[in-house]
Amino acid sequence: MKPRLTGVLLFAAALAAAMPIRFSVAAEESADTNQDAELAKKLQNPVAALISLPFKLDYDAGIGPANADRFALVVQPVIPISLNEDWNVISRTIVPFIHAGSPVEGGGSLGGTGDILQSFFFSPMAPTAGGWIWGAGPAVSVPSASKDALGSEKWSVGPTLVVLKQGGGWTYGMLANHLWSIGGNSDRADVSATLLQPFVSYTTNSFTTCGLNTESTYDWKAQQWTVPINLTVSQLLKIGRQPMSFLLGLRGYAQRPSGGPDWGLRFQWTLLFPR
């Protein structure tokens, strides 16, 4: 056989042997991309069937006459539990760790844990015919603060609800709850407070998400609104095989109590554990 023909045949054989490997790699990369796209979508859904562990650090500035700072680290494990083929219950626990400077000159700083908020959302696995995703259930505030000034010293309960829709990279909806105190320290003020958290976000093909929300609370006893507006940017990525998200945010206050913060920042690191 001529040397040139032999070389061509050998090259063709090598190419044929390599093609399945290349197709396999391409298929694996496509599967990974689809999985990441689904993960990015679930990350914007508070009642998704996704185990996550967010660590959220909020910084607020300009508090009181002393223009004091406040840091709040919130650990918020989210665990979905399958009840049957049609329903999930999503456990969402909020555990705050707080360090606050004195709002008045000459005062001392204060640090410790705040009250724990435990929510359960009963959510159907399939969206409604109109594409809406929802979950509803009870919320309980536990008087677990390590210092009196960091919590309400009241047991409080009430309903919580989330409703949202997703499509074309967009996610929009609202999370809400209301808490009434049912027991605790009788010397402390009763609790009647509403949280309204409308949100909208857009996720790009590179899994970067830009979001806008408010975490507005209304204290029915003090008849006072607090309305922080958060503008955030987050990125989904993997380190090794571990998916995670990093978020940066800027916060301004449309309404606040007298002596409340002027502005704030947010950093969040979220570990994700797909099922």
C-alpha positions as CSV (number, residue, x, y, z in Angstrom):
1,M,0.0,0.0,0.0
2,K,1.3,3.4,-0.9
3,P,2.6,5.5,2.1
4,R,0.2,8.4,1.3
5,L,-2.8,6.2,1.2
6,T,-1.7,4.5,4.4
7,G,-1.5,7.9,6.1
8,V,-4.9,8.9,4.9
9,L,-6.5,5.7,6.2
10,L,-4.7,6.0,9.6
11,F,-5.9,9.7,9.9
12,A,-9.5,8.6,9.1
13,A,-9.4,5.8,11.6
14,A,-8.1,8.2,14.3
15,L,-10.8,10.7,13.4
16,A,-13.5,8.1,13.6
17,A,-12.3,6.9,17.0
18,A,-12.2,10.5,18.3
19,M,-15.7,11.4,17.1
20,P,-17.7,9.5,19.7
21,I,-15.5,11.0,22.4
22,R,-16.2,14.5,21.1
23,F,-19.9,13.9,20.7
24,S,-19.9,12.5,24.3
25,V,-18.2,15.6,25.6
26,A,-20.5,17.9,23.6
27,A,-23.6,16.0,25.0
28,E,-22.2,16.2,28.5
29,E,-21.6,20.0,28.1
30,S,-25.1,20.4,26.8
31,A,-26.6,18.5,29.7
32,D,-24.6,20.6,32.2
33,T,-25.8,23.8,30.5
34,N,-29.4,22.6,30.7
35,Q,-28.9,21.6,34.3
36,D,-27.4,25.0,35.2
37,A,-30.3,26.8,33.4
38,E,-32.8,24.9,35.5
39,L,-30.8,25.5,38.6
40,A,-30.7,29.3,37.9
41,K,-34.5,29.2,37.4
42,K,-35.0,27.4,40.7
43,L,-32.7,29.8,42.5
44,Q,-35.2,32.6,41.9
45,N,-38.2,30.5,43.1
46,P,-38.6,30.5,47.0
47,V,-40.7,27.3,46.8
48,A,-38.6,25.3,44.3
49,A,-37.7,21.7,45.1
50,L,-34.1,22.7,45.8
51,I,-32.1,22.4,49.0
52,S,-30.1,25.6,49.5
53,L,-28.1,27.2,52.3
54,P,-27.8,31.0,52.0
55,F,-25.5,33.1,54.1
56,K,-26.7,36.7,53.8
57,L,-24.8,39.7,55.2
58,D,-26.7,43.0,55.5
59,Y,-25.0,46.2,56.3
60,D,-27.0,49.4,57.2
61,A,-25.5,52.8,57.8
62,G,-26.6,56.2,59.2
63,I,-28.7,54.9,62.2
64,G,-29.7,57.5,64.8
65,P,-28.0,60.7,65.8
66,A,-24.6,58.9,66.0
67,N,-24.9,57.6,62.4
68,A,-24.3,54.1,63.7
69,D,-23.7,51.0,61.6
70,R,-25.5,47.6,61.9
71,F,-24.5,44.2,60.6
72,A,-26.9,41.3,60.3
73,L,-25.7,37.9,59.2
74,V,-28.7,35.7,58.3
75,V,-28.3,31.9,57.9
76,Q,-31.4,30.7,56.0
77,P,-31.5,26.9,55.2
78,V,-34.3,26.0,52.7
79,I,-35.3,22.3,52.7
80,P,-38.0,20.9,50.4
81,I,-39.9,17.8,51.6
82,S,-42.0,15.7,49.2
83,L,-45.4,14.8,50.8
84,N,-46.6,12.9,47.8
85,E,-46.6,13.0,44.0
86,D,-48.5,16.3,43.9
87,W,-47.3,18.3,46.9
88,N,-44.1,19.6,48.6
89,V,-43.7,21.4,51.9
90,I,-40.8,23.9,51.9
91,S,-39.1,24.6,55.3
92,R,-37.5,28.0,55.4
93,T,-35.6,29.0,58.6
94,I,-34.2,32.4,59.2
95,V,-31.5,32.7,61.9
96,P,-30.1,36.2,62.4
97,F,-26.8,37.1,64.1
98,I,-26.7,40.9,64.7
99,H,-24.0,43.4,65.7
100,A,-25.3,47.0,66.1
101,G,-23.4,50.2,67.1
102,S,-25.1,52.6,69.5
103,P,-27.4,55.0,67.7
104,V,-26.5,57.7,70.3
105,E,-23.1,59.2,71.1
106,G,-21.3,57.5,74.0
107,G,-23.5,54.3,74.0
108,G,-22.1,50.8,73.7
109,S,-22.5,48.4,70.8
110,L,-24.7,45.3,71.0
111,G,-24.3,41.9,69.5
112,G,-25.9,38.5,69.6
113,T,-28.6,36.3,68.0
114,G,-32.0,37.6,67.0
115,D,-35.4,35.9,66.9
116,I,-35.7,32.9,64.7
117,L,-38.4,32.9,62.0
118,Q,-39.6,29.5,60.8
119,S,-41.9,29.2,57.8
120,F,-43.5,26.3,56.0
121,F,-44.9,26.6,52.5
122,F,-47.2,23.9,51.2
123,S,-46.8,24.0,47.5
124,P,-48.1,22.0,44.5
125,M,-45.3,20.4,42.4
126,A,-47.0,21.6,39.2
127,P,-47.8,25.3,38.3
128,T,-51.4,26.3,37.8
129,A,-52.9,26.2,34.3
130,G,-51.9,29.9,34.0
131,G,-48.3,29.1,34.9
132,W,-48.4,30.5,38.4
133,I,-46.4,28.9,41.2
134,W,-47.6,29.3,44.8
135,G,-47.1,28.1,48.3
136,A,-48.8,28.9,51.6
137,G,-48.6,27.9,55.2
138,P,-47.8,29.0,58.8
139,A,-44.9,31.2,60.0
140,V,-43.7,31.2,63.6
141,S,-41.4,33.7,65.3
142,V,-39.4,32.2,68.2
143,P,-38.2,34.6,71.0
144,S,-34.7,33.2,70.7
145,A,-32.7,36.5,70.9
146,S,-29.7,36.3,73.1
147,K,-30.3,39.9,74.4
148,D,-33.6,41.6,75.1
149,A,-33.0,44.5,72.7
150,L,-32.3,42.2,69.8
151,G,-35.7,40.6,69.8
152,S,-39.4,40.9,70.6
153,E,-39.5,38.5,73.6
154,K,-42.8,37.3,72.1
155,W,-44.0,34.1,70.5
156,S,-45.7,35.2,67.2
157,V,-47.6,33.2,64.6
158,G,-49.4,33.9,61.4
159,P,-49.9,33.0,57.7
160,T,-47.3,33.2,55.0
161,L,-47.8,33.1,51.2
162,V,-45.7,33.3,48.0
163,V,-46.9,33.5,44.5
164,L,-44.7,33.9,41.3
165,K,-44.5,33.3,37.6
166,Q,-41.4,32.5,35.5
167,G,-40.8,32.7,31.7
168,G,-38.3,34.0,29.2
169,G,-35.7,34.6,31.9
170,W,-38.0,36.7,34.0
171,T,-39.3,35.9,37.5
172,Y,-41.8,38.1,39.3
173,G,-44.1,37.7,42.2
174,M,-44.6,38.4,45.9
175,L,-43.8,36.9,49.3
176,A,-45.9,38.0,52.3
177,N,-46.6,37.1,55.9
178,H,-48.3,38.5,58.9
179,L,-47.4,37.8,62.6
180,W,-49.4,38.3,65.7
181,S,-48.0,37.7,69.2
182,I,-49.6,35.0,71.2
183,G,-47.4,34.9,74.3
184,G,-44.1,35.9,75.9
185,N,-43.0,38.7,78.1
186,S,-46.1,40.7,79.1
187,D,-43.9,43.8,79.7
188,R,-43.0,44.0,76.0
189,A,-45.2,45.4,73.3
190,D,-47.5,43.1,71.4
191,V,-46.6,42.2,67.8
192,S,-48.8,42.8,64.8
193,A,-46.6,43.1,61.7
194,T,-47.0,42.6,58.0
195,L,-44.2,41.8,55.5
196,L,-44.7,42.5,51.8
197,Q,-41.9,41.5,49.5
198,P,-42.7,42.0,45.8
199,F,-39.8,41.0,43.5
200,V,-38.8,40.9,39.9
201,S,-35.6,39.5,38.4
202,Y,-34.1,38.7,35.0
203,T,-31.6,35.9,34.4
204,T,-29.3,36.0,31.3
205,N,-27.9,33.0,29.3
206,S,-24.7,33.3,31.3
207,F,-26.8,32.8,34.5
208,T,-26.3,36.3,35.8
209,T,-29.4,37.6,37.5
210,C,-30.4,41.2,38.1
211,G,-33.1,41.7,40.7
212,L,-35.2,44.4,42.3
213,N,-37.3,43.9,45.4
214,T,-38.6,45.6,48.5
215,E,-38.8,44.0,51.9
216,S,-41.5,46.3,53.3
217,T,-42.8,45.9,56.8
218,Y,-45.7,47.6,58.5
219,D,-45.9,47.7,62.3
220,W,-49.6,47.9,63.0
221,K,-49.0,48.8,66.7
222,A,-46.7,51.8,65.9
223,Q,-48.4,52.5,62.6
224,Q,-45.0,52.7,60.9
225,W,-43.7,51.5,57.5
226,T,-40.2,50.5,56.8
227,V,-39.5,50.2,53.1
228,P,-36.0,49.1,52.0
229,I,-35.5,48.8,48.2
230,N,-32.8,46.3,47.1
231,L,-31.1,46.3,43.8
232,T,-29.0,43.1,43.3
233,V,-26.8,41.3,40.9
234,S,-26.0,37.6,41.4
235,Q,-24.0,35.0,39.5
236,L,-24.5,31.2,39.5
237,L,-21.2,29.2,39.1
238,K,-19.6,26.0,40.1
239,I,-16.4,25.4,42.1
240,G,-15.5,21.8,41.2
241,R,-18.9,20.1,41.1
242,Q,-20.5,22.3,43.8
243,P,-23.0,24.8,42.5
244,M,-23.3,28.1,44.3
245,S,-24.4,31.7,43.9
246,F,-22.8,35.0,44.8
247,L,-24.9,38.1,45.2
248,L,-24.1,41.8,45.7
249,G,-26.8,44.4,46.5
250,L,-27.3,48.1,47.2
251,R,-30.2,49.2,49.4
252,G,-32.0,52.5,49.8
253,Y,-34.9,53.4,52.1
254,A,-38.1,54.8,50.6
255,Q,-39.6,55.0,54.1
256,R,-38.2,54.4,57.5
257,P,-38.8,55.1,61.2
258,S,-37.2,58.2,62.8
259,G,-33.6,57.4,63.4
260,G,-33.7,54.4,60.9
261,P,-30.8,53.7,58.5
262,D,-30.1,55.8,55.4
263,W,-28.7,53.1,53.1
264,G,-27.2,49.7,53.1
265,L,-25.4,46.9,51.3
266,R,-26.0,43.2,50.9
267,F,-23.6,40.3,50.2
268,Q,-25.0,36.7,49.9
269,W,-23.3,33.4,49.3
270,T,-25.6,30.5,48.6
271,L,-24.7,26.8,48.5
272,L,-27.0,24.7,46.3
273,F,-27.7,21.0,46.6
274,P,-29.8,19.8,43.5
275,R,-31.8,16.7,44.1
